[in-house]
Amino acid sequence: MRSKSSLLFLLQWWILAALSLLLPQSESARQAFRRDPGHPHWHHNAFLDVRDSVRSDVRRMLHTRTEVPFQVPLEVNVVLIGLNGDGGYRYAVDPQKFEGFLRDSFPSHRPSCLETGEPLDIEHHMVFNTFPAGQPELIALEKALKEAMISAGTARETEFGREVPLFEVEATIVEPIFQKLYSYIFDIDNVGFSAPEIDKPAPTAIFIVNFDKVRMDPRNKDIDLDSLMYGQISRLSDEDMQKQEGDYIYRYRYNGGGASQVWLSSGRFVVIDLSAGPCTYGKIETEEGSVSPRTVPRIRNVMFPRGFGSLRDHTSHDNFMGHLAALIATTVEHVIAPDVKFETVDLTTRLLIPIIVLQNHNRYNIMDKGHNYSIDVTAIEAEVKKLVHEGQELVIVGGSHALHRHEKLAIAVSKAMRGHSLQETKKDGRFHVHTKTFLDGAILKEEMERSADVLAAGLLEVADPSLSNKFFLRQDWMNWMDGADGSGDSILKHKPLWAFHESKGNKARKKVAEKKKGDLHRTYGTRVIPVFVLSLADVDPHLMMEEESLVWTSKDVVIVLQHQSEKIPLSYVSETDRRHALPLQAQQHIVAGIASALGGLSAPYEKASHVHERPVVNWLWATGCHPFGPFSNSSQISQMLLDVALRNTIYARVDSALRKIRDTSETVQSFAAEYLKTPLGEPVKGKKNKTTTELWLEKFYKKTTNLPEPFPHELVERLEKYLDSLEEQLVDLSSLLYDHRLQDAHMNSSDIFQSAMFTQQYVDHVLVGEREKMRCCDIEYKYPVQSSQTFVYGGILLAGFLVYFVVIFFSSPPGR
């Protein structure tokens, strides 16, 4: 009996152990974001396909002086959620066809500089990856949104004008579930770490979601979404298809900002919700950039293009695909690879940002902590640190000063006050004209520079970005031949490229130094970006700066206006509500100004237009995690925009280096056109596919000749070697930018810029010397004198004539 009982006990123990092992598996099988075998993987190897084309374009740009922009592949990942027959209307999009359509319709993108209006010498070769998300992830997102929906009254439908319930979703609450999806798809579990720390490329994603509104109706508590995680999703009948809108509307607000159906996250992804909204926002009485119900495509219009009684056709599907592709292109142009606000080449290793509060009152001090009007210098420093590259020291200091103790600055503020007339419609239906006072930032900066006040004029003088460039240019390549040791604060830490190409007489003194790891071409100067916060009292309660803003920014200074008014109504509306500015809170505007001045970040709603010859606006991406514009309510900067700021500093150096190379090539070309001519005074002619310089280089420098040379033979050889090495550097830089290795790309761009700068100095130095040598000479066309070749040719000619006459004399018959 004991043996039977023990055997029964062991059998029960094994059954319980087996059940305990099976239960976690069944529970985990119901969970989303599981990396099961066969789940879609992200592939990042497109640069291997475009490497040859990048190298070919770089070679054409460097060796033929063709104005070809520098090619940088840019990868954009489009994730389709609920578009695999499992979302709203059970609509499906073929990922492969959509990816091919994006590739054909939007093959490249070339950003511009908003300050100059000129396109950069950098062009993005667009690489799109399109793949769907799974059903468990879709249900998990719907469940999170259903729990986050909060009733916000009613709203009116666009098509039929019915009043339906309205729900709002705080985007910051559902952002973690989208971040979880991002980590799951791209296999990145180290959330919050930078790309070098996780040692993987940092992908950029666009989430296009199509939720089933009936399934996630917050009023319906009977639907069990957990059971649909891996369950069968039923098909929809015609009657169910007409009820897919759910008789309610929901929309997002990021941190309490403007209502929208698209938003920029704090990470490296954006969300486009096709089932939310539709939303309307923009500027009053201005059509440009306004967001309407037709801005974001809706699947309802595809399924019922002519109302509920009609069926969809292929034309509606094609229009939807084109509309969706245009929306992705707009996202790339405004968020993923936007235009550069200011193109500044910063070569310093220290960055000083003094936050100077100038106040005309003693009622409060915004530097004091713990108040609604306070600014958090620590939080500002944390955001600004993300905008600088590794190795650059950041120092932020703050202080308050009484404006009445700086009379020149008080006068400058008074002079910068301007006014303009406005015509507004009141409730009586009539136009009322009134004058609105504003503070002109450009005039204020100019008056501060002219003032004798050290607090403003002194800082603005050292804040000029061109000052560091001029200071850097003082490190002439000739200094290294004079034995500069690089011990000073403003001396470069290693020799430039041309320092090793000395004259023949100095070759014995030349020493080849090995470049140490991490050795950068940098000066040890300090770049200063002053931030002036004008805390004013007893002013117009609606006082703002130009363009209804509270911040004015240039490439070297940030000016922020702050006063005690609670709300200032703006000429911007979100749905039926007018947007208001909060002049009491200055931190968001300080971060926005520093981001533009330091990182060259433009607002996500601005874009340079070569047709209009001015920046144009598109308010679609005015909401989200960024501090720009009237529809944003965040003092943080999205990681996607931080990546853009870090790339902007690299692009500024490469763009400046390429322009210097073109200027150097043009200098050599003009010198050749001036001094290289035929003995008859005509320009050199030859094959049509070769320039004048190339023909003369082949004649005089690639072959031995006794003719006089207008500039040294070594110059051409060094230029050829330099261009070959630069070609390799640019190809490597394109690969580093594609892999998102921004720190290595930053170091590479520093090398490229300094090499280009010293190349220009070297060529200018050589050509100036050669022009001085040829100044005393005039070009004359005559036979060479006292040349052995002349006597030889003359003797040959006389011998020929003698032979000719002898032959004629003896061959002629004698006369009769």
MIFI-859571 format. One record per residue (C-alpha): residue in one letter; z negated, x, y. Coordinates in steps of 0.5 Angstrom, whole numbers, padded with zeros to 4 digits, always signed. Layout:
BEGIN
AZXY
...
This chain:
BEGIN
M+0000+0000+0000
R-0002+0006+0005
S+0005+0009+0003
K+0009+0002+0005
S+0005+0001+0011
S+0006+0008+0014
L+0013+0007+0012
L+0014+0001+0016
F+0010+0004+0022
L+0015+0010+0022
L+0021+0005+0022
Q+0018+0001+0028
W+0017+0007+0031
W+0024+0009+0030
I+0027+0002+0033
L+0022+0003+0039
A+0025+0010+0040
A+0032+0007+0040
L+0031+0001+0044
S+0028+0006+0049
L+0034+0010+0049
L+0039+0004+0050
L+0035+0001+0055
P+0036+0006+0061
Q+0043+0007+0059
S+0045-0001+0060
E+0041-0001+0066
S+0045+0006+0069
A+0051+0002+0066
R+0050-0003+0071
Q+0049+0002+0077
A+0055+0004+0082
F+0057+0011+0084
R+0056+0014+0077
R+0061+0020+0075
D+0063+0017+0069
P+0069+0021+0065
G+0076+0019+0068
H+0073+0017+0075
P+0078+0019+0081
H+0078+0026+0083
W+0079+0029+0090
H+0084+0034+0090
H+0085+0039+0095
N+0091+0044+0094
A+0096+0042+0099
F+0096+0048+0102
L+0100+0052+0096
D+0106+0047+0097
V+0106+0048+0105
R+0105+0056+0105
D+0112+0058+0105
S+0114+0053+0111
V+0108+0055+0115
R+0110+0063+0114
S+0117+0061+0116
D+0115+0058+0122
V+0111+0063+0124
R+0116+0068+0123
R+0121+0065+0127
M+0116+0064+0133
L+0114+0071+0133
H+0121+0075+0131
T+0126+0070+0134
R+0122+0068+0140
T+0123+0061+0138
E+0119+0056+0141
V+0116+0053+0134
P+0109+0051+0134
F+0104+0054+0130
Q+0103+0049+0123
V+0096+0047+0121
P+0096+0043+0115
L+0091+0037+0116
E+0089+0033+0110
V+0087+0026+0111
N+0084+0022+0105
V+0085+0014+0105
V+0080+0010+0101
L+0082+0003+0099
I+0076-0001+0098
G+0077-0008+0095
L+0085-0007+0095
N+0086-0007+0088
G+0086-0014+0086
D+0078-0015+0086
G+0077-0016+0094
G+0079-0022+0099
Y+0085-0026+0097
R+0085-0021+0091
Y+0090-0017+0095
A+0093-0011+0092
V+0096-0005+0095
D+0099+0001+0091
P+0096+0007+0093
Q+0102+0012+0091
K+0107+0007+0095
F+0102+0007+0101
E+0101+0015+0101
G+0109+0016+0101
F+0110+0011+0106
L+0104+0015+0111
R+0108+0021+0109
D+0115+0019+0111
S+0112+0015+0117
F+0107+0020+0120
P+0109+0027+0118
S+0106+0031+0124
H+0102+0030+0130
R+0101+0035+0136
P+0095+0034+0140
S+0096+0036+0148
C+0091+0038+0153
L+0088+0032+0158
E+0087+0037+0163
T+0094+0040+0164
G+0098+0034+0160
E+0102+0040+0156
P+0102+0040+0149
L+0099+0045+0145
D+0102+0051+0141
I+0099+0048+0135
E+0102+0042+0130
H+0099+0039+0125
H+0102+0038+0118
M+0100+0031+0116
V+0097+0031+0108
F+0095+0024+0106
N+0091+0023+0100
T+0091+0015+0098
F+0086+0013+0092
P+0082+0006+0091
A+0075+0005+0090
G+0072+0002+0084
Q+0070-0005+0083
P+0062-0003+0082
E+0063+0001+0089
L+0066-0005+0092
I+0060-0010+0089
A+0055-0005+0092
L+0058-0005+0099
E+0058-0012+0099
K+0051-0013+0097
A+0049-0008+0102
L+0053-0012+0107
K+0050-0019+0105
E+0043-0016+0106
A+0044-0013+0113
M+0047-0019+0116
I+0043-0023+0121
S+0045-0029+0124
A+0047-0029+0132
G+0049-0036+0133
T+0056-0039+0133
A+0063-0036+0135
R+0070-0039+0136
E+0075-0038+0131
T+0082-0035+0134
E+0087-0039+0130
F+0084-0046+0130
G+0078-0046+0135
R+0073-0048+0131
E+0066-0046+0132
V+0063-0043+0126
P+0057-0039+0124
L+0057-0032+0127
F+0053-0026+0123
E+0052-0019+0126
V+0051-0013+0122
E+0048-0006+0125
A+0052-0001+0122
T+0047+0004+0122
I+0043+0000+0117
V+0049+0000+0112
E+0052+0007+0114
P+0048+0010+0108
I+0051+0006+0103
F+0058+0008+0106
Q+0055+0016+0106
K+0053+0015+0098
L+0061+0013+0097
Y+0063+0019+0101
S+0059+0023+0097
Y+0061+0020+0090
I+0068+0020+0091
F+0068+0027+0094
D+0063+0030+0089
I+0058+0032+0095
D+0051+0031+0094
N+0048+0036+0099
V+0048+0030+0105
G+0046+0033+0111
F+0049+0040+0110
S+0054+0044+0113
A+0061+0046+0110
P+0059+0053+0109
E+0052+0051+0106
I+0055+0047+0101
D+0061+0052+0100
K+0066+0046+0099
P+0071+0044+0104
A+0069+0038+0108
P+0074+0032+0107
T+0075+0027+0112
A+0076+0020+0110
I+0078+0013+0113
F+0075+0007+0109
I+0079+0001+0109
V+0075-0005+0106
N+0077-0012+0104
F+0071-0016+0102
D+0071-0022+0099
K+0067-0026+0104
V+0066-0032+0100
R+0062-0027+0095
M+0058-0024+0100
D+0056-0030+0104
P+0049-0029+0106
R+0048-0037+0106
N+0050-0037+0099
K+0044-0035+0095
D+0047-0037+0088
I+0052-0031+0087
D+0049-0026+0083
L+0053-0020+0085
D+0049-0015+0080
S+0053-0019+0074
L+0059-0017+0078
M+0058-0010+0078
Y+0062-0009+0071
G+0064-0016+0070
Q+0070-0020+0070
I+0072-0022+0077
S+0076-0029+0077
R+0082-0031+0080
L+0083-0035+0085
S+0087-0042+0085
D+0091-0044+0091
E+0085-0048+0094
D+0080-0042+0093
M+0085-0038+0097
Q+0085-0042+0103
K+0077-0042+0103
Q+0077-0034+0103
E+0075-0034+0110
G+0068-0037+0108
D+0068-0041+0114
Y+0064-0036+0118
I+0065-0029+0122
Y+0061-0023+0122
R+0062-0016+0126
Y+0059-0010+0127
R+0055-0006+0132
Y+0053+0001+0132
N+0046+0002+0135
G+0047-0004+0139
G+0053-0002+0142
G+0060-0007+0143
A+0062-0011+0137
S+0067-0009+0133
Q+0070-0009+0126
V+0072-0001+0126
W+0066+0004+0127
L+0066+0012+0127
S+0060+0014+0123
S+0055+0020+0124
G+0059+0023+0118
R+0066+0025+0117
F+0069+0018+0115
V+0071+0012+0119
V+0070+0005+0117
I+0076+0000+0118
D+0074-0007+0116
L+0080-0012+0115
S+0075-0018+0113
A+0071-0017+0119
G+0072-0020+0126
P+0077-0021+0129
C+0074-0018+0135
T+0076-0017+0142
Y+0074-0012+0147
G+0077-0008+0153
K+0077-0008+0161
I+0078-0014+0165
E+0085-0016+0168
T+0088-0010+0165
E+0092-0010+0159
E+0092-0003+0157
G+0088-0001+0151
S+0085-0008+0150
V+0083-0010+0143
S+0086-0017+0141
P+0085-0021+0134
R+0092-0018+0133
T+0090-0011+0133
V+0087-0010+0126
P+0092-0013+0121
R+0089-0019+0117
I+0090-0021+0110
R+0090-0028+0112
N+0096-0027+0116
V+0100-0024+0110
M+0098-0029+0105
F+0099-0035+0110
P+0104-0033+0115
R+0106-0040+0118
G+0099-0043+0116
F+0096-0046+0110
G+0102-0049+0108
S+0106-0043+0107
L+0107-0038+0101
R+0107-0030+0103
D+0114-0027+0102
H+0116-0019+0102
T+0117-0019+0109
S+0110-0021+0111
H+0107-0015+0106
D+0112-0010+0109
N+0109-0012+0116
F+0102-0011+0114
M+0104-0004+0111
G+0107-0002+0117
H+0101-0005+0121
L+0096-0001+0117
A+0100+0005+0117
A+0100+0005+0125
L+0093+0004+0125
I+0091+0010+0121
A+0096+0014+0126
T+0092+0011+0131
T+0086+0014+0128
V+0088+0021+0127
E+0091+0021+0134
H+0084+0019+0137
V+0079+0021+0132
I+0081+0026+0127
A+0085+0030+0131
P+0085+0028+0138
D+0087+0031+0145
V+0083+0037+0148
K+0079+0035+0154
F+0079+0042+0157
E+0082+0048+0154
T+0077+0054+0155
V+0077+0061+0152
D+0070+0063+0151
L+0069+0070+0149
T+0061+0070+0150
T+0056+0071+0145
R+0051+0067+0150
L+0051+0060+0153
L+0046+0058+0158
I+0046+0051+0160
P+0041+0049+0166
I+0039+0042+0166
I+0037+0041+0174
V+0034+0035+0176
L+0035+0034+0184
Q+0031+0028+0186
N+0030+0025+0193
H+0023+0021+0191
N+0017+0023+0188
R+0016+0016+0184
Y+0017+0019+0177
N+0020+0025+0174
I+0025+0024+0168
M+0023+0031+0165
D+0016+0028+0163
K+0016+0025+0156
G+0014+0019+0153
H+0018+0014+0158
N+0024+0010+0158
Y+0027+0014+0163
S+0025+0021+0160
I+0030+0026+0157
D+0029+0029+0151
V+0031+0036+0152
T+0029+0038+0145
A+0034+0033+0142
I+0040+0035+0147
E+0039+0042+0145
A+0039+0040+0137
E+0046+0036+0139
V+0049+0042+0143
K+0047+0047+0137
K+0052+0043+0133
L+0058+0045+0138
V+0057+0052+0138
H+0060+0057+0133
E+0055+0061+0128
G+0053+0067+0132
Q+0053+0065+0139
E+0046+0064+0142
L+0044+0058+0146
V+0039+0057+0151
I+0037+0051+0155
V+0032+0050+0161
G+0030+0045+0165
G+0027+0043+0172
S+0026+0039+0177
H+0027+0040+0185
A+0026+0036+0191
L+0033+0034+0194
H+0030+0035+0201
R+0028+0042+0200
H+0035+0044+0199
E+0039+0041+0205
K+0046+0043+0204
L+0046+0040+0197
A+0043+0033+0200
I+0049+0034+0205
A+0054+0035+0200
V+0051+0029+0196
S+0052+0025+0203
K+0059+0027+0204
A+0061+0025+0196
M+0059+0018+0198
R+0066+0014+0198
G+0067+0007+0198
H+0073+0002+0196
S+0075-0005+0196
L+0075-0010+0190
Q+0077-0017+0189
E+0073-0021+0184
T+0074-0028+0182
K+0067-0032+0183
K+0065-0039+0180
D+0068-0042+0185
G+0075-0040+0183
R+0076-0036+0189
F+0078-0029+0191
H+0072-0025+0194
V+0073-0018+0197
H+0067-0013+0198
T+0066-0006+0198
K+0063-0002+0192
T+0060+0005+0194
F+0061+0010+0189
L+0060+0018+0188
D+0066+0022+0188
G+0064+0028+0183
A+0070+0032+0185
I+0068+0032+0192
L+0061+0033+0190
K+0063+0040+0186
E+0067+0042+0192
E+0061+0041+0197
M+0056+0045+0192
E+0061+0051+0192
R+0062+0051+0199
S+0054+0051+0200
A+0050+0057+0201
D+0045+0054+0196
V+0044+0059+0191
L+0041+0053+0186
A+0048+0050+0186
A+0053+0055+0189
G+0050+0061+0185
L+0051+0057+0179
L+0058+0054+0180
E+0060+0061+0182
V+0058+0064+0175
A+0060+0058+0171
D+0067+0059+0172
P+0070+0060+0165
S+0076+0064+0168
L+0070+0069+0170
S+0069+0071+0163
N+0076+0072+0162
K+0077+0077+0168
F+0071+0080+0166
F+0073+0081+0158
L+0080+0083+0161
R+0077+0089+0164
Q+0076+0092+0158
D+0083+0096+0158
W+0086+0099+0152
M+0086+0105+0156
N+0078+0106+0157
W+0078+0107+0149
M+0082+0113+0151
D+0077+0116+0156
G+0072+0115+0151
A+0068+0109+0152
D+0062+0108+0147
G+0061+0101+0148
S+0054+0102+0149
G+0054+0097+0155
D+0052+0090+0155
S+0059+0088+0157
I+0063+0093+0153
L+0067+0091+0146
K+0063+0093+0140
H+0070+0096+0137
K+0076+0099+0139
P+0083+0094+0140
L+0089+0095+0136
W+0093+0099+0141
A+0087+0104+0142
F+0089+0108+0136
H+0096+0109+0138
E+0095+0114+0143
S+0100+0119+0146
K+0103+0125+0142
G+0098+0130+0146
N+0092+0126+0144
K+0093+0125+0137
A+0089+0131+0135
R+0083+0127+0138
K+0084+0120+0135
K+0079+0118+0130
V+0080+0112+0125
A+0074+0108+0125
E+0073+0103+0120
K+0071+0096+0122
K+0065+0093+0120
K+0063+0087+0116
G+0062+0081+0122
D+0065+0086+0127
L+0068+0081+0133
H+0072+0082+0139
R+0067+0079+0144
T+0064+0081+0150
Y+0056+0080+0151
G+0057+0076+0157
T+0053+0069+0158
R+0057+0063+0160
V+0053+0058+0164
I+0055+0051+0164
P+0050+0048+0169
V+0048+0040+0169
F+0046+0037+0175
V+0042+0030+0174
L+0042+0027+0181
S+0036+0022+0181
L+0036+0018+0187
A+0032+0012+0190
D+0033+0007+0195
V+0041+0007+0194
D+0046+0002+0192
P+0043-0002+0186
H+0050-0002+0183
L+0052+0006+0185
M+0056+0009+0180
M+0061+0015+0180
E+0068+0014+0179
E+0072+0010+0174
E+0065+0006+0173
S+0062+0012+0170
L+0055+0015+0170
V+0058+0022+0169
W+0063+0027+0172
T+0065+0033+0168
S+0070+0039+0169
K+0070+0045+0165
D+0065+0049+0168
V+0060+0043+0171
V+0057+0037+0169
I+0054+0032+0174
V+0050+0026+0172
L+0048+0020+0176
Q+0041+0017+0175
H+0037+0011+0179
Q+0032+0006+0178
S+0037+0000+0177
E+0036-0004+0170
K+0043-0006+0169
I+0050-0005+0173
P+0055-0010+0171
L+0062-0007+0169
S+0069-0009+0169
Y+0069-0009+0161
V+0068-0015+0156
S+0066-0015+0149
E+0068-0022+0146
T+0065-0026+0152
D+0059-0022+0154
R+0060-0017+0160
R+0058-0010+0159
H+0053-0007+0163
A+0051+0001+0165
L+0044+0003+0164
P+0043+0008+0170
L+0036+0009+0168
Q+0037+0013+0162
A+0041+0019+0163
Q+0041+0023+0156
Q+0047+0020+0153
H+0051+0022+0159
I+0048+0029+0159
V+0050+0030+0152
A+0057+0027+0153
G+0058+0031+0159
I+0056+0038+0155
A+0061+0036+0149
S+0067+0035+0154
A+0065+0042+0158
L+0063+0046+0152
G+0067+0043+0146
G+0073+0040+0150
L+0072+0034+0147
S+0076+0028+0150
A+0073+0021+0149
P+0076+0017+0143
Y+0079+0012+0147
E+0083+0017+0151
K+0090+0020+0150
A+0095+0024+0154
S+0102+0021+0155
H+0108+0025+0157
V+0112+0018+0158
H+0107+0016+0163
E+0105+0023+0165
R+0097+0021+0165
P+0092+0019+0160
V+0092+0013+0157
V+0087+0009+0154
N+0086+0005+0147
W+0079+0002+0146
L+0080+0001+0139
W+0075+0007+0137
A+0070+0006+0143
T+0065+0004+0138
G+0061+0008+0134
C+0057+0015+0133
H+0059+0018+0140
P+0056+0018+0147
F+0063+0016+0151
G+0065+0010+0154
P+0062+0003+0156
F+0062+0000+0149
S+0058+0006+0146
N+0050+0006+0145
S+0049+0013+0142
S+0046+0020+0144
Q+0049+0023+0138
I+0056+0026+0136
S+0059+0024+0130
Q+0060+0030+0125
M+0067+0029+0125
L+0067+0030+0133
L+0063+0036+0132
D+0069+0039+0127
V+0074+0037+0132
A+0070+0041+0138
L+0069+0047+0133
R+0077+0047+0132
N+0078+0046+0139
T+0075+0053+0141
I+0079+0056+0135
Y+0086+0052+0138
A+0084+0055+0145
R+0084+0062+0143
V+0090+0061+0138
D+0094+0057+0144
S+0093+0063+0149
A+0094+0068+0144
L+0101+0065+0143
R+0103+0064+0150
K+0101+0071+0151
I+0106+0074+0146
R+0111+0070+0149
D+0110+0073+0156
T+0110+0079+0153
S+0117+0078+0149
E+0119+0075+0155
T+0117+0082+0159
V+0121+0086+0154
Q+0127+0081+0154
S+0127+0082+0162
F+0126+0089+0162
A+0132+0090+0157
A+0137+0085+0161
E+0135+0090+0167
Y+0136+0096+0164
L+0141+0096+0158
K+0148+0095+0160
T+0155+0097+0157
P+0158+0103+0161
L+0162+0098+0164
G+0156+0095+0167
E+0157+0088+0163
P+0151+0085+0158
V+0151+0087+0151
K+0155+0083+0147
G+0156+0082+0139
K+0154+0077+0134
K+0152+0070+0137
N+0146+0069+0133
K+0143+0076+0136
T+0140+0077+0142
T+0141+0082+0147
T+0135+0086+0146
E+0136+0086+0138
L+0143+0088+0139
W+0141+0094+0143
L+0135+0095+0139
E+0140+0096+0133
K+0144+0101+0137
F+0139+0105+0140
Y+0132+0105+0136
K+0134+0103+0129
K+0140+0109+0129
T+0140+0116+0132
T+0143+0117+0138
N+0144+0122+0144
L+0144+0117+0149
P+0138+0116+0154
E+0133+0111+0152
P+0130+0106+0157
F+0123+0106+0154
P+0120+0109+0148
H+0122+0109+0141
E+0115+0108+0139
L+0114+0102+0143
V+0119+0098+0138
E+0116+0100+0132
R+0109+0098+0134
L+0111+0092+0136
E+0114+0090+0130
K+0108+0093+0126
Y+0104+0088+0130
L+0108+0082+0129
D+0108+0083+0122
S+0100+0084+0122
L+0100+0078+0126
E+0104+0074+0122
E+0099+0075+0116
Q+0093+0073+0120
L+0096+0067+0123
V+0098+0064+0116
D+0091+0066+0114
L+0088+0062+0120
S+0092+0056+0118
S+0089+0057+0111
L+0082+0057+0113
L+0083+0051+0118
Y+0086+0047+0112
D+0080+0049+0108
H+0075+0047+0113
R+0072+0054+0113
L+0071+0054+0121
Q+0067+0060+0122
D+0072+0065+0118
A+0077+0062+0122
H+0073+0063+0129
M+0073+0070+0127
N+0080+0070+0125
S+0082+0067+0132
S+0078+0072+0136
D+0082+0078+0133
I+0088+0074+0134
F+0087+0073+0141
Q+0084+0080+0143
S+0090+0083+0139
A+0095+0079+0143
M+0091+0081+0150
F+0091+0088+0149
T+0098+0088+0146
Q+0100+0085+0153
Q+0096+0090+0157
Y+0100+0096+0152
V+0107+0093+0154
D+0106+0092+0161
H+0103+0099+0161
V+0109+0102+0158
L+0114+0099+0162
V+0111+0100+0169
G+0111+0107+0167
E+0118+0107+0165
R+0120+0103+0171
E+0117+0109+0175
K+0121+0114+0172
M+0128+0110+0173
R+0126+0108+0180
C+0129+0114+0183
C+0136+0113+0179
D+0142+0109+0180
I+0146+0106+0175
E+0153+0110+0176
Y+0159+0109+0171
K+0163+0115+0170
Y+0165+0120+0165
P+0159+0125+0163
V+0159+0132+0166
Q+0158+0138+0162
S+0158+0135+0155
S+0160+0139+0149
Q+0163+0133+0146
T+0167+0132+0153
F+0171+0139+0151
V+0172+0137+0144
Y+0175+0130+0146
G+0179+0134+0151
G+0181+0139+0146
I+0183+0134+0141
L+0187+0130+0146
L+0191+0136+0148
A+0192+0138+0141
G+0195+0131+0140
F+0200+0131+0146
L+0202+0138+0144
V+0204+0136+0137
Y+0207+0130+0139
F+0212+0134+0144
V+0213+0139+0138
V+0215+0134+0133
I+0220+0130+0139
F+0223+0137+0141
F+0225+0139+0134
S+0227+0132+0131
S+0231+0131+0136
P+0239+0132+0135
P+0242+0138+0139
G+0247+0136+0144
R+0254+0136+0143
